[in-house]
């Protein structure tokens, strides 16, 4: 077993342990199942695609951290993750009082982490499959993170329309904020922007052809409009 595969297996075993532990007596079993529907499908895709398209250790690490955060949210339901009780026990005061929060913000953290942690794996996919370079290798991961965040909000809306009742309310987790979906999308976008900026700054410092690659990515490759060329 090579080092890369060994590392991935370790992450997989640890996540499986986290998944099983947090699957025991969740706050709301129906909500837990609904929260983990996409998670299970995503993990299946990662496993099936590994042989032909293994990701980097950094990408798998980012995915691992994000999924662990998600499992905590699905265990308690996002609106009821007891982080205030945890900080109260550790530091003698609750986290919300430090920042003047009036609601449970764990869902905000995970939406922010979605952009912050998954933009890098998305960028790797764009570079290795689509062959994007320069400006597009930073813009397209940001764009996909923003659009997929929007799609997830639509998915939540659809789930609420289908299931309704307490399950729909628990899954949506707006906590009475009419701008909840907008704020979630904004936080995911901010997280992805931070990641892309960090990567761009690192590459600008260490990648010798960074400027040339950036400029080349913005040059016109096809002079003729598509409808007047060989393709439409």
Secondary structure as a PSIPRED ss2 file (coil, helix, strand):
# PSIPRED VFORMAT (PSIPRED V4.0)

   1 X C   1.000  0.000  0.000
   2 X C   1.000  0.000  0.000
   3 X H   0.000  1.000  0.000
   4 X H   0.000  1.000  0.000
   5 X H   0.000  1.000  0.000
   6 X H   0.000  1.000  0.000
   7 X H   0.000  1.000  0.000
   8 X H   0.000  1.000  0.000
   9 X H   0.000  1.000  0.000
  10 X H   0.000  1.000  0.000
  11 X H   0.000  1.000  0.000
  12 X H   0.000  1.000  0.000
  13 X H   0.000  1.000  0.000
  14 X H   0.000  1.000  0.000
  15 X H   0.000  1.000  0.000
  16 X H   0.000  1.000  0.000
  17 X H   0.000  1.000  0.000
  18 X H   0.000  1.000  0.000
  19 X H   0.000  1.000  0.000
  20 X H   0.000  1.000  0.000
  21 X H   0.000  1.000  0.000
  22 X H   0.000  1.000  0.000
  23 X H   0.000  1.000  0.000
  24 X C   1.000  0.000  0.000
  25 X C   1.000  0.000  0.000
  26 X C   1.000  0.000  0.000
  27 X C   1.000  0.000  0.000
  28 X C   1.000  0.000  0.000
  29 X H   0.000  1.000  0.000
  30 X H   0.000  1.000  0.000
  31 X H   0.000  1.000  0.000
  32 X H   0.000  1.000  0.000
  33 X H   0.000  1.000  0.000
  34 X H   0.000  1.000  0.000
  35 X H   0.000  1.000  0.000
  36 X H   0.000  1.000  0.000
  37 X H   0.000  1.000  0.000
  38 X H   0.000  1.000  0.000
  39 X H   0.000  1.000  0.000
  40 X H   0.000  1.000  0.000
  41 X H   0.000  1.000  0.000
  42 X H   0.000  1.000  0.000
  43 X H   0.000  1.000  0.000
  44 X H   0.000  1.000  0.000
  45 X H   0.000  1.000  0.000
  46 X H   0.000  1.000  0.000
  47 X H   0.000  1.000  0.000
  48 X H   0.000  1.000  0.000
  49 X H   0.000  1.000  0.000
  50 X C   1.000  0.000  0.000
  51 X C   1.000  0.000  0.000
  52 X C   1.000  0.000  0.000
  53 X C   1.000  0.000  0.000
  54 X C   1.000  0.000  0.000
  55 X C   1.000  0.000  0.000
  56 X C   1.000  0.000  0.000
  57 X H   0.000  1.000  0.000
  58 X H   0.000  1.000  0.000
  59 X H   0.000  1.000  0.000
  60 X H   0.000  1.000  0.000
  61 X H   0.000  1.000  0.000
  62 X H   0.000  1.000  0.000
  63 X H   0.000  1.000  0.000
  64 X H   0.000  1.000  0.000
  65 X H   0.000  1.000  0.000
  66 X H   0.000  1.000  0.000
  67 X H   0.000  1.000  0.000
  68 X H   0.000  1.000  0.000
  69 X H   0.000  1.000  0.000
  70 X H   0.000  1.000  0.000
  71 X H   0.000  1.000  0.000
  72 X H   0.000  1.000  0.000
  73 X H   0.000  1.000  0.000
  74 X H   0.000  1.000  0.000
  75 X H   0.000  1.000  0.000
  76 X H   0.000  1.000  0.000
  77 X C   1.000  0.000  0.000
  78 X H   0.000  1.000  0.000
  79 X H   0.000  1.000  0.000
  80 X H   0.000  1.000  0.000
  81 X C   1.000  0.000  0.000
  82 X C   1.000  0.000  0.000
  83 X H   0.000  1.000  0.000
  84 X H   0.000  1.000  0.000
  85 X H   0.000  1.000  0.000
  86 X H   0.000  1.000  0.000
  87 X H   0.000  1.000  0.000
  88 X H   0.000  1.000  0.000
  89 X H   0.000  1.000  0.000
  90 X H   0.000  1.000  0.000
  91 X H   0.000  1.000  0.000
  92 X C   1.000  0.000  0.000
  93 X C   1.000  0.000  0.000
  94 X C   1.000  0.000  0.000
  95 X H   0.000  1.000  0.000
  96 X H   0.000  1.000  0.000
  97 X H   0.000  1.000  0.000
  98 X H   0.000  1.000  0.000
  99 X H   0.000  1.000  0.000
 100 X C   1.000  0.000  0.000
 101 X C   1.000  0.000  0.000
 102 X C   1.000  0.000  0.000
 103 X C   1.000  0.000  0.000
 104 X C   1.000  0.000  0.000
 105 X C   1.000  0.000  0.000
 106 X H   0.000  1.000  0.000
 107 X H   0.000  1.000  0.000
 108 X H   0.000  1.000  0.000
 109 X H   0.000  1.000  0.000
 110 X H   0.000  1.000  0.000
 111 X H   0.000  1.000  0.000
 112 X H   0.000  1.000  0.000
 113 X H   0.000  1.000  0.000
 114 X H   0.000  1.000  0.000
 115 X H   0.000  1.000  0.000
 116 X H   0.000  1.000  0.000
 117 X H   0.000  1.000  0.000
 118 X H   0.000  1.000  0.000
 119 X H   0.000  1.000  0.000
 120 X H   0.000  1.000  0.000
 121 X H   0.000  1.000  0.000
 122 X H   0.000  1.000  0.000
 123 X H   0.000  1.000  0.000
 124 X H   0.000  1.000  0.000
 125 X H   0.000  1.000  0.000
 126 X H   0.000  1.000  0.000
 127 X H   0.000  1.000  0.000
 128 X H   0.000  1.000  0.000
 129 X H   0.000  1.000  0.000
 130 X H   0.000  1.000  0.000
 131 X C   1.000  0.000  0.000
 132 X C   1.000  0.000  0.000
 133 X C   1.000  0.000  0.000
 134 X C   1.000  0.000  0.000
 135 X C   1.000  0.000  0.000
 136 X H   0.000  1.000  0.000
 137 X H   0.000  1.000  0.000
 138 X H   0.000  1.000  0.000
 139 X H   0.000  1.000  0.000
 140 X H   0.000  1.000  0.000
 141 X H   0.000  1.000  0.000
 142 X H   0.000  1.000  0.000
 143 X H   0.000  1.000  0.000
 144 X H   0.000  1.000  0.000
 145 X H   0.000  1.000  0.000
 146 X H   0.000  1.000  0.000
 147 X H   0.000  1.000  0.000
 148 X H   0.000  1.000  0.000
 149 X H   0.000  1.000  0.000
 150 X H   0.000  1.000  0.000
 151 X H   0.000  1.000  0.000
 152 X H   0.000  1.000  0.000
 153 X H   0.000  1.000  0.000
 154 X H   0.000  1.000  0.000
 155 X H   0.000  1.000  0.000
 156 X H   0.000  1.000  0.000
 157 X H   0.000  1.000  0.000
 158 X H   0.000  1.000  0.000
 159 X H   0.000  1.000  0.000
 160 X H   0.000  1.000  0.000
 161 X H   0.000  1.000  0.000
 162 X H   0.000  1.000  0.000
 163 X H   0.000  1.000  0.000
 164 X C   1.000  0.000  0.000
 165 X H   0.000  1.000  0.000
 166 X H   0.000  1.000  0.000
 167 X H   0.000  1.000  0.000
 168 X H   0.000  1.000  0.000
 169 X H   0.000  1.000  0.000
 170 X H   0.000  1.000  0.000
 171 X H   0.000  1.000  0.000
 172 X H   0.000  1.000  0.000
 173 X C   1.000  0.000  0.000
 174 X C   1.000  0.000  0.000
 175 X C   1.000  0.000  0.000
 176 X C   1.000  0.000  0.000
 177 X C   1.000  0.000  0.000
 178 X C   1.000  0.000  0.000
 179 X C   1.000  0.000  0.000
 180 X H   0.000  1.000  0.000
 181 X H   0.000  1.000  0.000
 182 X H   0.000  1.000  0.000
 183 X H   0.000  1.000  0.000
 184 X H   0.000  1.000  0.000
 185 X H   0.000  1.000  0.000
 186 X H   0.000  1.000  0.000
 187 X H   0.000  1.000  0.000
 188 X H   0.000  1.000  0.000
 189 X H   0.000  1.000  0.000
 190 X H   0.000  1.000  0.000
 191 X H   0.000  1.000  0.000
 192 X H   0.000  1.000  0.000
 193 X H   0.000  1.000  0.000
 194 X H   0.000  1.000  0.000
 195 X H   0.000  1.000  0.000
 196 X H   0.000  1.000  0.000
 197 X H   0.000  1.000  0.000
 198 X H   0.000  1.000  0.000
 199 X H   0.000  1.000  0.000
 200 X H   0.000  1.000  0.000
 201 X H   0.000  1.000  0.000
 202 X H   0.000  1.000  0.000
 203 X H   0.000  1.000  0.000
 204 X H   0.000  1.000  0.000
 205 X H   0.000  1.000  0.000
 206 X H   0.000  1.000  0.000
 207 X C   1.000  0.000  0.000
 208 X C   1.000  0.000  0.000
 209 X C   1.000  0.000  0.000
 210 X H   0.000  1.000  0.000
 211 X H   0.000  1.000  0.000
 212 X H   0.000  1.000  0.000
 213 X H   0.000  1.000  0.000
 214 X H   0.000  1.000  0.000
 215 X H   0.000  1.000  0.000
 216 X H   0.000  1.000  0.000
 217 X H   0.000  1.000  0.000
 218 X C   1.000  0.000  0.000
 219 X C   1.000  0.000  0.000
 220 X C   1.000  0.000  0.000
 221 X C   1.000  0.000  0.000
 222 X C   1.000  0.000  0.000
 223 X C   1.000  0.000  0.000
 224 X C   1.000  0.000  0.000
 225 X C   1.000  0.000  0.000
 226 X H   0.000  1.000  0.000
 227 X H   0.000  1.000  0.000
 228 X H   0.000  1.000  0.000
 229 X C   1.000  0.000  0.000
 230 X C   1.000  0.000  0.000
 231 X C   1.000  0.000  0.000
 232 X C   1.000  0.000  0.000
